[in-house]
Amino acid sequence: MQCFKDKIVVITGAGSGIGRALALAFAQEGAKLALNDYQTSSLEETQRLLAQQSAEKVFCSVFDVSNRESVFAFAEAVVAHFGAVDVVINNAGIAMDSPVFDQANLNDIERLIDVNFKGVLYGCKAFIPHLLKRSESALINVASIFGLTGIANSEAYCASKFAVNGLTLSLMQTYRQTNLTVQCVYPGGIKTNIAANAIGKNPENRNDFEAKFLKRSPESAAETIVKGIKRKNNRILIGGEAHSLDIAVRVAPIFGCQLVNQRIAPK
């Protein structure tokens, strides 16, 4: 898909970070936007920024992507509003600053999995039937480099992103001979609010992790994603660390994992 002019682009988690940057990037491409976030104030700020760009035809809905009924209602509302859907980006996600796994709160773990994996699962189920009706369409799920290997003290987050990775790779095969291009995004260290808003956040741990790992801007990540969608890249790796990790864990899964943990594992 080389041109997004007047294409209907759905983005979840558009209230901040990569989601907001994607909304602004697609607005510059002339797309019509259907945006979601679970925080009203954050989504309103994205709308304000879009208005400064003179973006038109923006449809917004505030809800939690872990709520199945809300996701399916959103899909129907988007189609009712625009008449169709061309691109869906399941981007919404949360993080968790957990203690050692055996001390972690199981309710927090389940909450993270509900948002990060079930939110993507529901988005796929709700929108794929509409995407298949278009002559050309794209489904993009945002995983993480934490979905490529295990990271100490990030068991829940890794599990959720491994699930997104597995789901998306399977969908690629299921729909590879259709009009629908399925793509998975693996961001490296992106400086967003996800760490600051993590469940059970520990400011001391987060500050160290952010300074050490979260350095790339959401805008640069959005630029890479848009280029990847245009090129129909099934796997979109963002950042040198994403490319290095991808190679390392393929060549030597355990040793590569140990090297990665020495560098980025939250303490």
Backbone hydrogen bonds in HBPLUS format (Angstrom, degrees):
<---DONOR---> <-ACCEPTOR-->    atom                        ^
c    i                          cat <-CA-CA->   ^        H-A-AA   ^      H-
h    n   atom  resd res      DA  || num        DHA   H-A  angle D-A-AA Bond
n    s   type  num  typ     dist DA aas  dist angle  dist       angle   num
A0007-LYS N   A0004-PHE O   2.98 MM   3  5.03 170.2  1.99 122.1 121.8     1
A0006-ASP N   A0030-GLY O   2.78 MM  24  5.87 173.3  1.79 136.1 134.2     2
A0032-LYS N   A0007-LYS O   2.76 MM  25  5.80 165.2  1.78 152.8 157.9     3
A0086-ASP N   A0008-ILE O   2.98 MM  78  5.17 158.3  2.02 138.3 144.0     4
A0087-VAL N   A0008-ILE O   3.05 MM  79  6.35 159.7  2.09 157.6 156.5     5
A0009-VAL N   A0032-LYS O   2.79 MM  23  6.09 169.0  1.80 173.2 173.2     6
A0034-ALA N   A0009-VAL O   2.89 MM  25  6.09 156.2  1.95 152.8 151.0     7
A0010-VAL N   A0087-VAL O   2.76 MM  77  6.06 168.5  1.77 154.6 157.4     8
A0089-ILE N   A0010-VAL O   2.76 MM  79  5.96 154.4  1.83 147.7 156.5     9
A0011-ILE N   A0034-ALA O   2.95 MM  23  6.38 156.7  2.01 160.1 164.8    10
A0036-ASN N   A0011-ILE O   3.03 MM  25  6.39 143.5  2.16 161.1 160.4    11
A0012-THR N   A0089-ILE O   3.18 MM  77  6.56 163.2  2.21 173.5 173.2    12
A0014-ALA N   A0036-ASN O   2.72 MM  22  5.71 164.3  1.74 173.7 170.0    13
A0020-ARG N   A0016-SER O   3.11 MM   4  4.76 162.3  2.14 112.0 115.0    14
A0021-ALA N   A0017-GLY O   3.04 MM   4  6.29 166.6  2.06 153.6 157.9    15
A0022-LEU N   A0018-ILE O   2.79 MM   4  5.97 151.5  1.87 149.9 157.7    16
A0023-ALA N   A0019-GLY O   3.02 MM   4  6.27 154.5  2.08 143.9 150.7    17
A0024-LEU N   A0020-ARG O   3.02 MM   4  6.35 161.0  2.06 155.6 159.6    18
A0025-ALA N   A0021-ALA O   2.94 MM   4  6.10 152.6  2.01 143.0 151.2    19
A0026-PHE N   A0022-LEU O   2.85 MM   4  6.02 166.4  1.87 156.9 159.5    20
A0027-ALA N   A0023-ALA O   2.97 MM   4  6.08 145.7  2.09 140.7 150.6    21
A0028-GLN N   A0024-LEU O   3.15 MM   4  6.38 151.1  2.24 140.8 147.2    22
A0029-GLU N   A0025-ALA O   3.23 MM   4  6.55 130.0  2.49 132.8 146.1    23
A0031-ALA N   A0026-PHE O   3.05 MM   5  5.55 168.6  2.06 153.6 150.5    24
A0030-GLY N   A0027-ALA O   2.97 MM   3  5.09 158.1  2.02 104.8 111.6    25
A0033-LEU N   A0057-LYS O   3.11 MM  24  6.52 144.1  2.24 151.0 160.2    26
A0059-PHE N   A0033-LEU O   2.75 MM  26  6.08 167.0  1.77 155.5 159.7    27
A0035-LEU N   A0059-PHE O   2.70 MM  24  6.15 155.2  1.76 162.5 169.4    28
A0061-SER N   A0035-LEU O   2.92 MM  26  6.35 142.1  2.07 154.2 166.4    29
A0063-PHE N   A0037-ASP O   3.08 MM  26  6.19 140.8  2.24 129.7 139.2    30
A0043-LEU N   A0039-GLN O   3.16 MM   4  6.40 164.2  2.18 154.7 158.7    31
A0044-GLU N   A0040-THR O   2.91 MM   4  6.10 153.7  1.98 152.1 160.2    32
A0045-GLU N   A0041-SER O   3.07 MM   4  6.27 144.3  2.20 138.6 147.4    33
A0046-THR N   A0042-SER O   3.12 MM   4  6.49 151.4  2.20 143.9 151.4    34
A0047-GLN N   A0043-LEU O   2.95 MM   4  6.27 156.2  2.01 146.7 153.3    35
A0048-ARG N   A0044-GLU O   2.91 MM   4  6.19 149.2  2.01 142.0 150.4    36
A0049-LEU N   A0045-GLU O   3.00 MM   4  6.30 159.2  2.05 150.0 154.5    37
A0050-LEU N   A0046-THR O   2.92 MM   4  6.17 152.8  2.00 148.9 157.0    38
A0051-ALA N   A0047-GLN O   2.88 MM   4  6.12 150.1  1.97 146.1 154.3    39
A0052-GLN N   A0048-ARG O   3.11 MM   4  6.45 143.4  2.25 142.6 151.9    40
A0053-GLN N   A0050-LEU O   2.97 MM   3  5.06 132.7  2.19  97.2 110.8    41
A0055-ALA N   A0050-LEU O   2.93 MM   5  5.28 167.5  1.94 150.7 147.2    42
A0054-SER N   A0051-ALA O   2.88 MM   3  4.75 154.1  1.94 101.4 108.4    43
A0067-ASN N   A0064-ASP O   2.96 MM   3  5.72 165.6  1.98 124.6 128.2    44
A0071-VAL N   A0067-ASN O   3.15 MM   4  6.48 154.9  2.21 155.6 162.7    45
A0072-PHE N   A0068-ARG O   3.12 MM   4  6.40 168.5  2.13 159.5 161.6    46
A0073-ALA N   A0069-GLU O   2.92 MM   4  6.04 153.0  1.99 144.5 152.7    47
A0074-PHE N   A0070-SER O   2.90 MM   4  6.02 147.9  2.00 140.9 149.7    48
A0075-ALA N   A0071-VAL O   3.02 MM   4  6.37 155.9  2.08 149.0 154.6    49
A0076-GLU N   A0072-PHE O   3.14 MM   4  6.41 162.7  2.18 147.2 151.0    50
A0077-ALA N   A0073-ALA O   2.89 MM   4  6.07 152.7  1.97 145.4 153.8    51
A0078-VAL N   A0074-PHE O   2.85 MM   4  6.07 157.3  1.90 155.1 160.3    52
A0079-VAL N   A0075-ALA O   3.13 MM   4  6.35 164.8  2.15 149.8 153.3    53
A0080-ALA N   A0076-GLU O   2.90 MM   4  6.06 153.8  1.97 144.0 152.0    54
A0081-HIS N   A0077-ALA O   2.89 MM   4  6.03 144.4  2.01 141.6 151.2    55
A0082-PHE N   A0078-VAL O   2.85 MM   4  6.00 171.8  1.85 158.6 160.1    56
A0083-GLY N   A0079-VAL O   2.62 MM   4  4.63 136.7  1.81 123.0 136.0    57
A0138-ALA N   A0086-ASP O   2.98 MM  52  6.50 152.4  2.06 154.3 162.6    58
A0088-VAL N   A0138-ALA O   3.00 MM  50  6.46 154.5  2.06 152.7 160.8    59
A0140-ILE N   A0088-VAL O   2.78 MM  52  6.10 170.9  1.79 169.9 172.0    60
A0090-ASN N   A0140-ILE O   2.83 MM  50  6.23 147.9  1.93 161.2 170.2    61
A0142-VAL N   A0090-ASN O   3.05 MM  52  6.14 168.9  2.06 156.6 153.1    62
A0199-ILE N   A0095-ALA O   2.93 MM 104  6.28 164.5  1.95 138.6 134.5    63
A0097-ASP N   A0199-ILE O   2.85 MM 102  5.94 164.2  1.88 159.6 163.4    64
A0103-GLN N   A0100-VAL O   2.76 MM   3  5.53 157.2  1.81 130.6 138.5    65
A0104-ALA N   A0101-PHE O   3.05 MM   3  5.09 158.0  2.10 105.8 112.8    66
A0108-ASP N   A0105-ASN O   3.12 MM   3  5.36 122.5  2.46 101.3 114.9    67
A0109-ILE N   A0105-ASN O   3.13 MM   4  6.51 154.7  2.19 148.9 156.3    68
A0110-GLU N   A0106-LEU O   2.94 MM   4  6.20 163.7  1.97 153.1 156.6    69
A0111-ARG N   A0107-ASN O   2.95 MM   4  6.11 149.7  2.04 141.6 150.2    70
A0112-LEU N   A0108-ASP O   3.03 MM   4  6.27 161.2  2.07 150.5 154.3    71
A0113-ILE N   A0109-ILE O   3.06 MM   4  6.34 162.5  2.09 152.0 156.5    72
A0114-ASP N   A0110-GLU O   2.89 MM   4  6.01 151.0  1.97 144.0 152.3    73
A0115-VAL N   A0111-ARG O   3.16 MM   4  6.45 157.4  2.21 150.4 154.6    74
A0116-ASN N   A0112-LEU O   2.87 MM   4  5.97 167.7  1.88 161.7 161.8    75
A0117-PHE N   A0113-ILE O   2.94 MM   4  5.35 153.5  2.01 130.9 139.4    76
A0118-LYS N   A0113-ILE O   3.22 MM   5  6.71 161.5  2.25 153.3 158.7    77
A0119-GLY N   A0114-ASP O   3.08 MM   5  6.47 123.5  2.41 139.1 154.8    78
A0120-VAL N   A0117-PHE O   3.04 MM   3  5.24 120.3  2.41 101.4 115.7    79
A0121-LEU N   A0117-PHE O   2.83 MM   4  6.12 165.2  1.85 158.1 163.1    80
A0122-TYR N   A0118-LYS O   2.78 MM   4  5.92 168.8  1.80 154.7 156.7    81
A0123-GLY N   A0119-GLY O   3.07 MM   4  6.13 151.9  2.15 133.6 141.8    82
A0124-CYS N   A0120-VAL O   2.91 MM   4  6.18 155.3  1.97 153.6 159.5    83
A0125-LYS N   A0121-LEU O   3.02 MM   4  6.28 169.6  2.03 154.5 157.0    84
A0126-ALA N   A0122-TYR O   2.86 MM   4  5.93 158.7  1.91 151.5 157.3    85
A0127-PHE N   A0123-GLY O   3.08 MM   4  6.02 155.1  2.15 142.5 148.4    86
A0128-ILE N   A0124-CYS O   2.97 MM   4  5.62 161.4  2.00 149.7 153.7    87
A0130-HIS N   A0127-PHE O   2.97 MM   3  5.36 125.9  2.27 111.2 125.1    88
A0131-LEU N   A0127-PHE O   2.94 MM   4  6.20 157.2  1.99 156.1 163.6    89
A0132-LEU N   A0128-ILE O   2.95 MM   4  6.09 154.8  2.01 160.5 164.9    90
A0133-LYS N   A0130-HIS O   3.17 MM   3  5.41 151.9  2.25 103.9 112.4    91
A0134-ARG N   A0131-LEU O   3.16 MM   3  5.66 164.8  2.18 114.5 119.2    92
A0137-SER N   A0179-ASN O   3.25 MM  42  6.28 158.6  2.30 145.6 140.5    93
A0181-THR N   A0137-SER O   2.99 MM  44  6.26 167.9  2.00 141.1 143.6    94
A0139-LEU N   A0181-THR O   2.87 MM  42  6.25 159.7  1.91 157.7 161.7    95
A0183-GLN N   A0139-LEU O   2.81 MM  44  6.16 159.8  1.85 165.0 168.9    96
A0141-ASN N   A0183-GLN O   2.99 MM  42  6.44 159.8  2.03 159.7 160.8    97
A0185-VAL N   A0141-ASN O   2.93 MM  44  6.23 160.1  1.97 154.8 158.0    98
A0143-ALA N   A0185-VAL O   2.75 MM  42  5.57 150.8  1.83 148.6 156.7    99
A0147-GLY N   A0144-SER O   2.87 MM   3  5.15 156.6  1.93 107.4 113.1   100
A0145-ILE N   A0187-PRO O   3.18 MM  42  5.96 145.4  2.30 154.8 144.5   101
A0148-LEU N   A0145-ILE O   3.09 MM   3  5.21 157.8  2.14 108.3 110.1   102
A0154-SER N   A0151-ILE O   3.13 MM   3  5.52 140.1  2.30 140.7 136.3   103
A0158-CYS N   A0154-SER O   2.83 MM   4  5.95 169.8  1.84 163.2 166.6   104
A0159-ALA N   A0155-GLU O   2.87 MM   4  5.98 161.8  1.90 147.2 152.9   105
A0160-SER N   A0156-ALA O   2.97 MM   4  6.19 157.9  2.02 148.5 153.9   106
A0161-LYS N   A0157-TYR O   3.00 MM   4  6.24 158.1  2.05 150.7 156.7   107
A0162-PHE N   A0158-CYS O   2.74 MM   4  5.89 153.6  1.81 157.1 164.5   108
A0163-ALA N   A0159-ALA O   3.06 MM   4  6.17 151.8  2.14 139.2 146.7   109
A0164-VAL N   A0160-SER O   3.08 MM   4  6.42 149.8  2.18 138.5 146.3   110
A0165-ASN N   A0161-LYS O   2.92 MM   4  6.09 159.1  1.97 143.2 149.1   111
A0166-GLY N   A0162-PHE O   2.84 MM   4  6.10 165.0  1.87 153.5 156.9   112
A0167-LEU N   A0163-ALA O   2.90 MM   4  6.03 165.4  1.93 151.1 155.3   113
A0168-THR N   A0164-VAL O   2.95 MM   4  6.03 165.2  1.97 149.6 154.0   114
A0169-LEU N   A0165-ASN O   2.93 MM   4  6.09 166.8  1.95 156.0 159.5   115
A0170-SER N   A0166-GLY O   3.10 MM   4  6.18 152.9  2.17 142.8 150.0   116
A0171-LEU N   A0167-LEU O   2.96 MM   4  6.23 155.6  2.02 148.1 155.2   117
A0172-MET N   A0168-THR O   2.94 MM   4  6.20 146.0  2.05 147.4 156.7   118
A0173-GLN N   A0170-SER O   3.10 MM   3  5.32 122.2  2.45  99.6 112.9   119
A0174-THR N   A0170-SER O   2.99 MM   4  6.32 158.8  2.04 150.5 157.0   120
A0175-TYR N   A0171-LEU O   3.00 MM   4  6.06 162.2  2.03 153.0 155.2   121
A0178-THR N   A0175-TYR O   3.13 MM   3  5.33 153.0  2.20 120.4 118.3   122
A0184-CYS N   A0234-ASN O   2.73 MM  50  6.15 158.9  1.78 159.1 162.8   123
A0236-ILE N   A0184-CYS O   2.81 MM  52  6.10 165.3  1.83 162.6 164.9   124
A0186-TYR N   A0236-ILE O   2.79 MM  50  6.05 164.6  1.81 158.5 157.2   125
A0238-ILE N   A0186-TYR O   3.11 MM  52  6.07 167.9  2.13 139.9 136.3   126
A0188-GLY N   A0238-ILE O   2.98 MM  50  5.64 125.5  2.28 137.7 149.4   127
A0216-ARG N   A0189-GLY O   3.02 MM  27  6.00 157.3  2.08 147.9 149.5   128
A0192-THR N   A0190-ILE O   2.99 MM   2  5.90 115.4  2.42 114.8  98.1   129
A0191-LYS N   A0216-ARG O   2.66 MM  25  5.64 170.6  1.67 164.0 164.4   130
A0197-ASN N   A0193-ASN O   2.90 MM   4  6.02 145.7  2.02 156.3 165.2   131
A0198-ALA N   A0195-ALA O   3.18 MM   3  5.05 164.7  2.20 107.2 108.5   132
A0205-ASN N   A0202-ASN O   3.02 MM   3  5.39 112.6  2.49 110.9 126.2   133
A0206-ARG N   A0202-ASN O   2.88 MM   4  6.03 168.6  1.90 164.6 168.5   134
A0207-ASN N   A0203-PRO O   2.89 MM   4  5.92 162.7  1.92 148.7 152.9   135
A0208-ASP N   A0204-GLU O   3.35 MM   4  6.50 160.8  2.39 143.1 147.4   136
A0209-PHE N   A0205-ASN O   3.01 MM   4  6.22 161.6  2.04 150.3 155.9   137
A0210-GLU N   A0206-ARG O   2.78 MM   4  5.91 166.4  1.80 158.3 161.7   138
A0211-ALA N   A0207-ASN O   3.05 MM   4  6.11 163.0  2.07 143.5 148.3   139
A0212-LYS N   A0208-ASP O   3.06 MM   4  6.13 147.5  2.17 142.2 150.9   140
A0213-PHE N   A0209-PHE O   2.84 MM   4  5.79 148.8  1.94 150.0 157.8   141
A0214-LEU N   A0210-GLU O   3.03 MM   4  4.63 125.9  2.33 109.7 125.2   142
A0221-ALA N   A0217-SER O   3.20 MM   4  6.55 153.9  2.27 146.6 154.1   143
A0222-ALA N   A0218-PRO O   2.83 MM   4  6.10 156.9  1.89 150.6 156.9   144
A0223-GLU N   A0219-GLU O   2.99 MM   4  6.20 153.7  2.06 143.8 150.7   145
A0224-THR N   A0220-SER O   3.12 MM   4  6.36 156.1  2.18 143.5 148.8   146
A0225-ILE N   A0221-ALA O   2.98 MM   4  6.27 154.9  2.04 149.3 156.5   147
A0226-VAL N   A0222-ALA O   2.92 MM   4  6.13 167.9  1.93 156.2 158.6   148
A0227-LYS N   A0223-GLU O   3.08 MM   4  6.25 162.9  2.11 146.9 151.7   149
A0228-GLY N   A0224-THR O   2.93 MM   4  6.10 153.7  2.00 142.6 150.5   150
A0229-ILE N   A0225-ILE O   2.86 MM   4  6.16 151.5  1.94 153.8 161.3   151
A0230-LYS N   A0226-VAL O   3.05 MM   4  6.30 161.6  2.09 149.2 153.9   152
A0231-ARG N   A0227-LYS O   2.99 MM   4  6.24 149.1  2.09 146.3 154.9   153
A0232-LYS N   A0228-GLY O   2.98 MM   4  5.94 110.1  2.48 132.5 148.7   154
A0233-ASN N   A0228-GLY O   2.99 MM   5  5.23 162.3  2.02 152.8 154.9   155
A0232-LYS N   A0229-ILE O   3.10 MM   3  4.93 150.2  2.19  97.7 106.9   156
A0242-ALA N   A0239-GLY O   3.07 MM   3  5.31 128.8  2.34 101.6 114.7   157
A0243-HIS N   A0239-GLY O   3.27 MM   4  6.70 157.1  2.33 152.1 157.4   158
A0244-SER N   A0240-GLY O   2.91 MM   4  6.11 163.6  1.93 153.5 158.6   159
A0245-LEU N   A0241-GLU O   2.91 MM   4  5.87 162.8  1.94 140.5 145.9   160
A0246-ASP N   A0242-ALA O   3.00 MM   4  6.03 158.3  2.05 141.8 148.3   161
A0247-ILE N   A0243-HIS O   3.17 MM   4  6.39 155.9  2.23 144.6 149.8   162
A0248-ALA N   A0244-SER O   2.88 MM   4  6.07 166.3  1.90 153.1 157.6   163
A0249-VAL N   A0245-LEU O   2.95 MM   4  6.04 173.3  1.95 160.4 160.2   164
A0250-ARG N   A0247-ILE O   3.18 MM   3  5.24 135.1  2.39  97.7 110.3   165
A0251-VAL N   A0247-ILE O   2.96 MM   4  6.17 161.7  1.99 158.4 162.7   166
A0252-ALA N   A0248-ALA O   2.90 MM   4  5.89 169.1  1.91 153.7 157.3   167
A0256-GLY N   A0252-ALA O   2.67 MM   4  5.42 162.1  1.70 164.2 170.0   168
A0257-CYS N   A0253-PRO O   3.08 MM   4  5.98 148.1  2.19 129.9 138.5   169
A0258-GLN N   A0254-ILE O   2.99 MM   4  6.29 153.2  2.06 148.3 155.2   170
A0259-LEU N   A0255-PHE O   3.02 MM   4  6.34 156.5  2.07 151.6 157.4   171
A0260-VAL N   A0256-GLY O   3.06 MM   4  6.30 159.1  2.11 148.2 153.6   172
A0261-ASN N   A0257-CYS O   2.98 MM   4  6.20 160.2  2.02 150.0 155.4   173
A0262-GLN N   A0258-GLN O   3.07 MM   4  6.31 150.4  2.16 145.7 152.8   174
A0263-ARG N   A0260-VAL O   2.99 MM   3  5.27 135.3  2.19 102.5 115.1   175
A0264-ILE N   A0260-VAL O   2.93 MM   4  6.16 168.8  1.94 166.7 169.0   176
A0265-ALA N   A0261-ASN O   3.20 MM   4  4.66 152.4  2.28 117.2 123.4   177
